[in-house]
């Protein structure tokens, strides 16, 4: 199921106390699930990164510039802001061992 389908289904089912990353056209492809107990969407960092790269590609001359811009944006404008919001999404990121863990965990 695609990220937008996950989110739209949750909304249709009456779930509402969760934060959706926006703009949805860029962030929905990174949504991989919902944590019911915590009332939080779950996003995958790699999918977010790829989606933003696809969306922003025409803005940059080189892949390196694009990757740096997307990485900076996700680090500073997305991940850092999660702590300031109630029921903010969980973002899964690969640790050094290659395992998916919540951002901020080791």
N, CA, C and O atoms as a printed pandas DataFrame, in Angstrom:
     atom_number atom_name residue_name chain_id  residue_number  x_coord  y_coord  z_coord
0              1         N          UNK        A               1    0.848   -1.174    0.000
1              2        CA          UNK        A               1    0.000    0.000    0.000
2              3         C          UNK        A               1    0.895    1.239    0.000
3              4         O          UNK        A               1    1.881    1.298    0.735
4              5         N          UNK        A               2    0.556    2.208   -0.809
5              6        CA          UNK        A               2    1.308    3.457   -0.889
6              7         C          UNK        A               2    1.041    4.325    0.329
7              8         O          UNK        A               2    0.020    4.192    1.003
8              9         N          UNK        A               3    1.997    5.226    0.594
9             10        CA          UNK        A               3    1.883    6.112    1.742
10            11         C          UNK        A               3    0.618    6.940    1.744
11            12         O          UNK        A               3   -0.017    7.095    2.787
12            13         N          UNK        A               4    0.239    7.477    0.592
13            14        CA          UNK        A               4   -0.974    8.295    0.533
14            15         C          UNK        A               4   -2.207    7.453    0.833
15            16         O          UNK        A               4   -3.159    7.946    1.438
16            17         N          UNK        A               5   -2.202    6.183    0.414
17            18        CA          UNK        A               5   -3.328    5.292    0.718
18            19         C          UNK        A               5   -3.407    5.004    2.215
19            20         O          UNK        A               5   -4.495    4.972    2.790
20            21         N          UNK        A               6   -2.254    4.795    2.841
21            22        CA          UNK        A               6   -2.219    4.560    4.284
22            23         C          UNK        A               6   -2.840    5.743    5.014
23            24         O          UNK        A               6   -3.713    5.571    5.865
24            25         N          UNK        A               7   -2.387    6.937    4.678
25            26        CA          UNK        A               7   -2.870    8.144    5.351
26            27         C          UNK        A               7   -4.349    8.379    5.074
27            28         O          UNK        A               7   -5.116    8.659    5.996
28            29         N          UNK        A               8   -4.752    8.268    3.824
29            30        CA          UNK        A               8   -6.158    8.498    3.469
30            31         C          UNK        A               8   -7.077    7.485    4.138
31            32         O          UNK        A               8   -8.173    7.837    4.575
32            33         N          UNK        A               9   -6.641    6.224    4.221
33            34        CA          UNK        A               9   -7.446    5.200    4.901
34            35         C          UNK        A               9   -7.591    5.505    6.390
35            36         O          UNK        A               9   -8.671    5.330    6.955
36            37         N          UNK        A              10   -6.520    5.956    7.023
37            38        CA          UNK        A              10   -6.589    6.318    8.442
38            39         C          UNK        A              10   -7.585    7.455    8.665
39            40         O          UNK        A              10   -8.364    7.435    9.618
40            41         N          UNK        A              11   -7.549    8.431    7.787
41            42        CA          UNK        A              11   -8.469    9.570    7.892
42            43         C          UNK        A              11   -9.906    9.093    7.697
43            44         O          UNK        A              11  -10.799    9.497    8.442
44            45         N          UNK        A              12  -10.137    8.232    6.695
45            46        CA          UNK        A              12  -11.482    7.703    6.450
46            47         C          UNK        A              12  -12.003    6.897    7.637
47            48         O          UNK        A              12  -13.198    6.915    7.934
48            49         N          UNK        A              13  -11.089    6.185    8.317
49            50        CA          UNK        A              13  -11.474    5.363    9.462
50            51         C          UNK        A              13  -11.659    6.179   10.737
51            52         O          UNK        A              13  -12.023    5.634   11.779
52            53         N          UNK        A              14  -11.409    7.475   10.656
53            54        CA          UNK        A              14  -11.654    8.348   11.799
54            55         C          UNK        A              14  -10.457    8.643   12.680
55            56         O          UNK        A              14  -10.591    9.339   13.686
56            57         N          UNK        A              15   -9.290    8.130   12.324
57            58        CA          UNK        A              15   -8.084    8.481   13.078
58            59         C          UNK        A              15   -7.753    9.942   12.777
59            60         O          UNK        A              15   -7.848   10.386   11.633
60            61         N          UNK        A              16   -7.361   10.689   13.825
61            62        CA          UNK        A              16   -7.078   12.085   13.540
62            63         C          UNK        A              16   -5.978   12.720   14.369
63            64         O          UNK        A              16   -5.503   13.789   13.986
64            65         N          UNK        A              17   -5.557   12.164   15.430
65            66        CA          UNK        A              17   -4.572   12.824   16.284
66            67         C          UNK        A              17   -3.138   12.489   15.896
67            68         O          UNK        A              17   -2.323   12.169   16.761
68            69         N          UNK        A              18   -2.822   12.560   14.611
69            70        CA          UNK        A              18   -1.453   12.305   14.164
70            71         C          UNK        A              18   -1.023   13.415   13.217
71            72         O          UNK        A              18   -1.846   14.039   12.547
72            73         N          UNK        A              19    0.269   13.643   13.177
73            74        CA          UNK        A              19    0.838   14.687   12.341
74            75         C          UNK        A              19    1.257   14.103   10.999
75            76         O          UNK        A              19    1.929   13.073   10.948
76            77         N          UNK        A              20    0.862   14.755    9.918
77            78        CA          UNK        A              20    1.216   14.337    8.565
78            79         C          UNK        A              20    2.279   15.295    8.046
79            80         O          UNK        A              20    2.103   16.512    8.097
80            81         N          UNK        A              21    3.378   14.749    7.548
81            82        CA          UNK        A              21    4.411   15.604    6.965
82            83         C          UNK        A              21    3.906   16.201    5.656
83            84         O          UNK        A              21    3.207   15.545    4.884
84            85         N          UNK        A              22    4.273   17.453    5.424
85            86        CA          UNK        A              22    3.804   18.153    4.236
86            87         C          UNK        A              22    4.977   18.876    3.581
87            88         O          UNK        A              22    5.938   19.253    4.253
88            89         N          UNK        A              23    4.894   19.066    2.278
89            90        CA          UNK        A              23    3.760   18.805    1.398
90            91         C          UNK        A              23    3.600   17.307    1.136
91            92         O          UNK        A              23    4.574   16.580    0.936
92            93         N          UNK        A              24    2.383   16.890    1.143
93            94        CA          UNK        A              24    2.081   15.464    1.031
94            95         C          UNK        A              24    2.579   14.859   -0.269
95            96         O          UNK        A              24    2.963   13.690   -0.296
96            97         N          UNK        A              25    2.580   15.627   -1.343
97            98        CA          UNK        A              25    3.047   15.077   -2.616
98            99         C          UNK        A              25    4.504   14.638   -2.523
99           100         O          UNK        A              25    4.914   13.709   -3.218
100          101         N          UNK        A              26    5.287   15.293   -1.675
101          102        CA          UNK        A              26    6.696   14.945   -1.520
102          103         C          UNK        A              26    6.933   13.949   -0.398
103          104         O          UNK        A              26    7.845   13.127   -0.491
104          105         N          UNK        A              27    6.138   14.002    0.655
105          106        CA          UNK        A              27    6.391   13.175    1.826
106          107         C          UNK        A              27    5.578   11.878    1.888
107          108         O          UNK        A              27    6.043   10.898    2.471
108          109         N          UNK        A              28    4.399   11.848    1.312
109          110        CA          UNK        A              28    3.573   10.631    1.376
110          111         C          UNK        A              28    4.289    9.369    0.878
111          112         O          UNK        A              28    4.093    8.303    1.461
112          113         N          UNK        A              29    5.115    9.449   -0.184
113          114        CA          UNK        A              29    5.785    8.225   -0.622
114          115         C          UNK        A              29    6.699    7.607    0.445
115          116         O          UNK        A              29    7.071    6.438    0.335
116          117         N          UNK        A              30    7.056    8.370    1.458
117          118        CA          UNK        A              30    7.897    7.857    2.529
118          119         C          UNK        A              30    7.137    7.227    3.672
119          120         O          UNK        A              30    7.747    6.637    4.564
120          121         N          UNK        A              31    5.811    7.337    3.668
121          122        CA          UNK        A              31    4.993    6.777    4.746
122          123         C          UNK        A              31    4.861    5.269    4.552
123          124         O          UNK        A              31    4.474    4.788    3.486
124          125         N          UNK        A              32    5.199    4.529    5.630
125          126        CA          UNK        A              32    5.169    3.065    5.533
126          127         C          UNK        A              32    4.222    2.409    6.536
127          128         O          UNK        A              32    4.063    1.188    6.535
128          129         N          UNK        A              33    3.597    3.215    7.389
129          130        CA          UNK        A              33    2.696    2.601    8.356
130          131         C          UNK        A              33    2.199    3.571    9.407
131          132         O          UNK        A              33    2.386    4.784    9.311
132          133         N          UNK        A              34    1.560    2.998   10.414
133          134        CA          UNK        A              34    0.971    3.771   11.504
134          135         C          UNK        A              34    1.157    3.004   12.801
135          136         O          UNK        A              34    0.866    1.809   12.859
136          137         N          UNK        A              35    1.630    3.664   13.828
137          138        CA          UNK        A              35    1.799    3.085   15.160
138          139         C          UNK        A              35    0.556    3.447   15.971
139          140         O          UNK        A              35    0.446    4.567   16.469
140          141         N          UNK        A              36   -0.383    2.500   16.107
141          142        CA          UNK        A              36   -1.679    2.771   16.733
142          143         C          UNK        A              36   -1.572    3.157   18.198
143          144         O          UNK        A              36   -2.260    4.076   18.642
144          145         N          UNK        A              37   -0.728    2.476   18.957
145          146        CA          UNK        A              37   -0.622    2.784   20.388
146          147         C          UNK        A              37   -0.127    4.202   20.625
147          148         O          UNK        A              37   -0.567    4.866   21.564
148          149         N          UNK        A              38    0.781    4.668   19.785
149          150        CA          UNK        A              38    1.354    6.002   19.945
150          151         C          UNK        A              38    0.638    7.057   19.105
151          152         O          UNK        A              38    0.898    8.252   19.248
152          153         N          UNK        A              39   -0.261    6.613   18.233
153          154        CA          UNK        A              39   -0.993    7.503   17.327
154          155         C          UNK        A              39   -0.032    8.318   16.463
155          156         O          UNK        A              39   -0.125    9.542   16.376
156          157         N          UNK        A              40    0.903    7.590   15.822
157          158        CA          UNK        A              40    1.923    8.256   15.026
158          159         C          UNK        A              40    2.130    7.529   13.699
159          160         O          UNK        A              40    2.186    6.301   13.643
160          161         N          UNK        A              41    2.243    8.322   12.636
161          162        CA          UNK        A              41    2.604    7.767   11.339
162          163         C          UNK        A              41    4.050    7.304   11.389
163          164         O          UNK        A              41    4.836    7.789   12.203
164          165         N          UNK        A              42    4.398    6.368   10.519
165          166        CA          UNK        A              42    5.763    5.878   10.417
166          167         C          UNK        A              42    6.255    6.152    8.995
167          168         O          UNK        A              42    5.615    5.775    8.013
168          169         N          UNK        A              43    7.400    6.813    8.912
169          170        CA          UNK        A              43    8.024    7.112    7.622
170          171         C          UNK        A              43    9.381    6.432    7.558
171          172         O          UNK        A              43   10.011    6.192    8.588
172          173         N          UNK        A              44    9.827    6.123    6.354
173          174        CA          UNK        A              44   11.147    5.552    6.120
174          175         C          UNK        A              44   12.034    6.653    5.531
175          176         O          UNK        A              44   11.701    7.248    4.506
176          177         N          UNK        A              45   13.164    6.915    6.191
177          178        CA          UNK        A              45   14.057    7.994    5.760
178          179         C          UNK        A              45   14.505    7.817    4.313
179          180         O          UNK        A              45   14.513    8.781    3.547
180          181         N          UNK        A              46   14.877    6.596    3.931
181          182        CA          UNK        A              46   15.354    6.367    2.564
182          183         C          UNK        A              46   14.277    6.670    1.532
183          184         O          UNK        A              46   14.568    7.225    0.473
184          185         N          UNK        A              47   13.045    6.313    1.834
185          186        CA          UNK        A              47   11.943    6.614    0.911
186          187         C          UNK        A              47   11.680    8.116    0.852
187          188         O          UNK        A              47   11.397    8.653   -0.219
188          189         N          UNK        A              48   11.770    8.795    1.989
189          190        CA          UNK        A              48   11.629   10.255    2.001
190          191         C          UNK        A              48   12.721   10.895    1.152
191          192         O          UNK        A              48   12.455   11.778    0.336
192          193         N          UNK        A              49   13.941   10.439    1.357
193          194        CA          UNK        A              49   15.086   10.969    0.617
194          195         C          UNK        A              49   14.875   10.800   -0.892
195          196         O          UNK        A              49   15.061   11.746   -1.658
196          197         N          UNK        A              50   14.493    9.607   -1.308
197          198        CA          UNK        A              50   14.273    9.345   -2.736
198          199         C          UNK        A              50   13.148   10.183   -3.308
199          200         O          UNK        A              50   13.246   10.682   -4.429
200          201         N          UNK        A              51   12.083   10.339   -2.545
201          202        CA          UNK        A              51   10.951   11.126   -3.021
202          203         C          UNK        A              51   11.334   12.599   -3.207
203          204         O          UNK        A              51   10.984   13.218   -4.212
204          205         N          UNK        A              52   12.055   13.148   -2.229
205          206        CA          UNK        A              52   12.489   14.541   -2.356
206          207         C          UNK        A              52   13.479   14.702   -3.506
207          208         O          UNK        A              52   13.435   15.698   -4.230
208          209         N          UNK        A              53   14.368   13.733   -3.677
209          210        CA          UNK        A              53   15.297   13.792   -4.819
210          211         C          UNK        A              53   14.536   13.834   -6.139
211          212         O          UNK        A              53   14.861   14.631   -7.019
212          213         N          UNK        A              54   13.536   12.989   -6.280
213          214        CA          UNK        A              54   12.732   12.984   -7.508
214          215         C          UNK        A              54   12.020   14.309   -7.717
215          216         O          UNK        A              54   11.934   14.804   -8.841
216          217         N          UNK        A              55   11.519   14.873   -6.652
217          218        CA          UNK        A              55   10.773   16.126   -6.738
218          219         C          UNK        A              55   11.684   17.327   -7.024
219          220         O          UNK        A              55   11.293   18.241   -7.749
220          221         N          UNK        A              56   12.865   17.326   -6.471
221          222        CA          UNK        A              56   13.767   18.482   -6.564
222          223         C          UNK        A              56   14.825   18.373   -7.659
223          224         O          UNK        A              56   15.566   19.328   -7.890
224          225         N          UNK        A              57   14.909   17.243   -8.328
225          226        CA          UNK        A              57   15.999   16.974   -9.271
226          227         C          UNK        A              57   16.221   18.100  -10.282
227          228         O          UNK        A              57   17.371   18.444  -10.558
228          229         N          UNK        A              58   15.194   18.665  -10.826
229          230        CA          UNK        A              58   15.351   19.686  -11.873
230          231         C          UNK        A              58   15.923   21.000  -11.339
231          232         O          UNK        A              58   16.334   21.860  -12.119
232          233         N          UNK        A              59   15.948   21.155  -10.038
233          234        CA          UNK        A              59   16.425   22.389   -9.425
234          235         C          UNK        A              59   17.957   22.436   -9.321
235          236         O          UNK        A              59   18.527   23.519   -9.185
236          237         N          UNK        A              60   18.617   21.300   -9.382
237          238        CA          UNK        A              60   20.057   21.224   -9.147
238          239         C          UNK        A              60   20.811   20.741  -10.374
239          240         O          UNK        A              60   20.291   19.965  -11.176
240          241         N          UNK        A              61   22.051   21.216  -10.508
241          242        CA          UNK        A              61   22.871   20.864  -11.667
242          243         C          UNK        A              61   23.523   19.501  -11.531
243          244         O          UNK        A              61   23.705   18.798  -12.526
244          245         N          UNK        A              62   23.878   19.119  -10.311
245          246        CA          UNK        A              62   24.556   17.839  -10.123
246          247         C          UNK        A              62   23.827   17.008   -9.069
247          248         O          UNK        A              62   23.084   17.533   -8.240
248          249         N          UNK        A              63   24.058   15.704   -9.125
249          250        CA          UNK        A              63   23.478   14.796   -8.130
250          251         C          UNK        A              63   24.015   15.111   -6.727
251          252         O          UNK        A              63   23.277   15.040   -5.744
252          253         N          UNK        A              64   25.296   15.456   -6.646
253          254        CA          UNK        A              64   25.882   15.779   -5.340
254          255         C          UNK        A              64   25.190   16.977   -4.697
255          256         O          UNK        A              64   24.896   16.957   -3.502
256          257         N          UNK        A              65   24.930   18.012   -5.480
257          258        CA          UNK        A              65   24.219   19.185   -4.952
258          259         C          UNK        A              65   22.816   18.796   -4.490
259          260         O          UNK        A              65   22.355   19.222   -3.432
260          261         N          UNK        A              66   22.159   17.991   -5.294
261          262        CA          UNK        A              66   20.806   17.533   -4.966
262          263         C          UNK        A              66   20.819   16.741   -3.660
263          264         O          UNK        A              66   20.029   17.016   -2.757
264          265         N          UNK        A              67   21.706   15.768   -3.560
265          266        CA          UNK        A              67   21.763   14.919   -2.364
266          267         C          UNK        A              67   22.079   15.736   -1.117
267          268         O          UNK        A              67   21.494   15.514   -0.056
268          269         N          UNK        A              68   23.009   16.684   -1.249
269          270        CA          UNK        A              68   23.350   17.539   -0.107
270          271         C          UNK        A              68   22.153   18.371    0.337
271          272         O          UNK        A              68   21.888   18.500    1.532
272          273         N          UNK        A              69   21.434   18.932   -0.627
273          274        CA          UNK        A              69   20.275   19.768   -0.304
274          275         C          UNK        A              69   19.170   18.952    0.358
275          276         O          UNK        A              69   18.574   19.394    1.340
276          277         N          UNK        A              70   18.897   17.778   -0.170
277          278        CA          UNK        A              70   17.852   16.921    0.397
278          279         C          UNK        A              70   18.256   16.452    1.788
279          280         O          UNK        A              70   17.444   16.472    2.713
280          281         N          UNK        A              71   19.506   16.030    1.937
281          282        CA          UNK        A              71   19.991   15.586    3.242
282          283         C          UNK        A              71   19.900   16.715    4.275
283          284         O          UNK        A              71   19.442   16.494    5.396
284          285         N          UNK        A              72   20.329   17.906    3.904
285          286        CA          UNK        A              72   20.239   19.061    4.812
286          287         C          UNK        A              72   18.788   19.367    5.171
287          288         O          UNK        A              72   18.468   19.619    6.332
288          289         N          UNK        A              73   17.918   19.344    4.169
289          290        CA          UNK        A              73   16.506   19.652    4.410
290          291         C          UNK        A              73   15.884   18.646    5.384
291          292         O          UNK        A              73   15.202   19.030    6.334
292          293         N          UNK        A              74   16.123   17.378    5.138
293          294        CA          UNK        A              74   15.550   16.362    6.023
294          295         C          UNK        A              74   16.141   16.463    7.434
295          296         O          UNK        A              74   15.418   16.321    8.421
296          297         N          UNK        A              75   17.435   16.703    7.530
297          298        CA          UNK        A              75   18.082   16.786    8.841
298          299         C          UNK        A              75   17.599   17.993    9.639
299          300         O          UNK        A              75   17.247   17.864   10.812
300          301         N          UNK        A              76   17.581   19.148    9.017
301          302        CA          UNK        A              76   17.296   20.374    9.752
302          303         C          UNK        A              76   15.832   20.778    9.755
303          304         O          UNK        A              76   15.346   21.299   10.759
304          305         N          UNK        A              77   15.126   20.556    8.675
305          306        CA          UNK        A              77   13.740   21.032    8.591
306          307         C          UNK        A              77   12.716   19.973    8.930
307          308         O          UNK        A              77   11.562   20.296    9.212
308          309         N          UNK        A              78   13.116   18.711    8.908
309          310        CA          UNK        A              78   12.160   17.641    9.176
310          311         C          UNK        A              78   12.486   16.942   10.491
311          312         O          UNK        A              78   11.710   17.021   11.443
312          313         N          UNK        A              79   13.611   16.267   10.551
313          314        CA          UNK        A              79   13.932   15.467   11.729
314          315         C          UNK        A              79   14.050   16.309   13.002
315          316         O          UNK        A              79   13.500   15.938   14.039
316          317         N          UNK        A              80   14.749   17.421   12.934
317          318        CA          UNK        A              80   14.919   18.259   14.130
318          319         C          UNK        A              80   13.598   18.819   14.637
319          320         O          UNK        A              80   13.451   19.067   15.833
320          321         N          UNK        A              81   12.647   19.020   13.752
321          322        CA          UNK        A              81   11.376   19.628   14.162
322          323         C          UNK        A              81   10.421   18.639   14.820
323          324         O          UNK        A              81    9.452   19.058   15.453
324          325         N          UNK        A              82   10.669   17.344   14.690
325          326        CA          UNK        A              82    9.736   16.342   15.208
326          327         C          UNK        A              82    9.514   16.460   16.713
327          328         O          UNK        A              82    8.405   16.226   17.194
328          329         N          UNK        A              83   10.533   16.813   17.441
329          330        CA          UNK        A              83   10.432   16.887   18.900
330          331         C          UNK        A              83    9.507   18.011   19.369
331          332         O          UNK        A              83    9.075   18.014   20.522
332          333         N          UNK        A              84    9.207   18.941   18.510
333          334        CA          UNK        A              84    8.399   20.099   18.886
334          335         C          UNK        A              84    6.902   19.901   18.651
335          336         O          UNK        A              84    6.109   20.800   18.931
336          337         N          UNK        A              85    6.515   18.745   18.144
337          338        CA          UNK        A              85    5.117   18.511   17.804
338          339         C          UNK        A              85    4.556   17.293   18.532
339          340         O          UNK        A              85    5.241   16.286   18.710
340          341         N          UNK        A              86    3.313   17.406   18.941
341          342        CA          UNK        A              86    2.619   16.288   19.562
342          343         C          UNK        A              86    2.294   15.252   18.484
343          344         O          UNK        A              86    1.894   15.603   17.374
344          345         N          UNK        A              87    2.468   13.992   18.819
345          346        CA          UNK        A              87    2.177   12.879   17.907
346          347         C          UNK        A              87    2.887   13.016   16.562
347          348         O          UNK        A              87    2.339   12.680   15.512
348          349         N          UNK        A              88    4.129   13.522   16.623
349          350        CA          UNK        A              88    4.901   13.653   15.391
350          351         C          UNK        A              88    5.257   12.268   14.857
351          352         O          UNK        A              88    5.295   11.299   15.615
352          353         N          UNK        A              89    5.513   12.176   13.570
353          354        CA          UNK        A              89    5.801   10.879   12.968
354          355         C          UNK        A              89    7.070   10.235   13.516
355          356         O          UNK        A              89    7.966   10.905   14.028
356          357         N          UNK        A              90    7.109    8.941   13.392
357          358        CA          UNK        A              90    8.305    8.154   13.655
358          359         C          UNK        A              90    9.027    8.052   12.312
359          360         O          UNK        A              90    8.408    7.743   11.294
360          361         N          UNK        A              91   10.318    8.308   12.309
361          362        CA          UNK        A              91   11.093    8.164   11.081
362          363         C          UNK        A              91   12.107    7.052   11.305
363          364         O          UNK        A              91   12.929    7.111   12.221
364          365         N          UNK        A              92   12.032    6.040   10.452
365          366        CA          UNK        A              92   12.960    4.915   10.527
366          367         C          UNK        A              92   14.189    5.223    9.686
367          368         O          UNK        A              92   14.089    5.674    8.545
368          369         N          UNK        A              93   15.344    4.971   10.275
369          370        CA          UNK        A              93   16.605    5.248    9.604
370          371         C          UNK        A              93   17.528    4.054    9.852
371          372         O          UNK        A              93   17.421    3.391   10.883
372          373         N          UNK        A              94   18.419    3.783    8.926
373          374        CA          UNK        A              94   19.340    2.655    9.095
374          375         C          UNK        A              94   20.466    3.042   10.035
375          376         O          UNK        A              94   21.069    4.105    9.893
376          377         N          UNK        A              95   20.749    2.161   11.010
377          378        CA          UNK        A              95   21.888    2.392   11.881
378          379         C          UNK        A              95   23.150    1.830   11.232
379          380         O          UNK        A              95   23.099    1.347   10.101
380          381         N          UNK        A              96   24.266    1.887   11.925
381          382        CA          UNK        A              96   25.541    1.438   11.361
382          383         C          UNK        A              96   25.544   -0.045   11.010
383          384         O          UNK        A              96   26.309   -0.485   10.152
384          385         N          UNK        A              97   24.691   -0.809   11.671
385          386        CA          UNK        A              97   24.603   -2.242   11.399
386          387         C          UNK        A              97   23.649   -2.560   10.254
387          388         O          UNK        A              97   23.514   -3.719    9.862
388          389         N          UNK        A              98   22.981   -1.533    9.713
389          390        CA          UNK        A              98   22.046   -1.745    8.624
390          391         C          UNK        A              98   20.630   -2.073    9.068
391          392         O          UNK        A              98   19.782   -2.410    8.242
392          393         N          UNK        A              99   20.365   -1.974   10.379
393          394        CA          UNK        A              99   19.029   -2.237   10.904
394          395         C          UNK        A              99   18.212   -0.953   10.926
395          396         O          UNK        A              99   18.745    0.132   11.160
396          397         N          UNK        A             100   16.915   -1.088   10.681
397          398        CA          UNK        A             100   16.025    0.077   10.744
398          399         C          UNK        A             100   15.686    0.351   12.206
399          400         O          UNK        A             100   15.210   -0.530   12.923
400          401         N          UNK        A             101   15.941    1.586   12.636
401          402        CA          UNK        A             101   15.625    2.012   13.991
402          403         C          UNK        A             101   14.962    3.383   13.913
403          404         O          UNK        A             101   15.053    4.078   12.901
404          405         N          UNK        A             102   14.305    3.750   14.985
405          406        CA          UNK        A             102   13.701    5.083   15.039
406          407         C          UNK        A             102   14.809    6.128   15.047
407          408         O          UNK        A             102   15.841    5.950   15.694
408          409         N          UNK        A             103   14.585    7.207   14.328
409          410        CA          UNK        A             103   15.552    8.289   14.318
410          411         C          UNK        A             103   15.754    8.754   15.760
411          412         O          UNK        A             103   14.794    8.925   16.512
412          413         N          UNK        A             104   16.991    8.951   16.122
413          414        CA          UNK        A             104   17.316    9.353   17.476
414          415         C          UNK        A             104   17.733    8.198   18.368
415          416         O          UNK        A             104   18.301    8.415   19.438
416          417         N          UNK        A             105   17.457    6.974   17.942
417          418        CA          UNK        A             105   17.881    5.798   18.686
418          419         C          UNK        A             105   19.156    5.263   18.050
419          420         O          UNK        A             105   19.457    5.564   16.895
420          421         N          UNK        A             106   19.901    4.470   18.809
421          422        CA          UNK        A             106   21.147    3.895   18.275
422          423         C          UNK        A             106   20.946    2.481   17.810
423          424         O          UNK        A             106   21.888    1.848   17.334
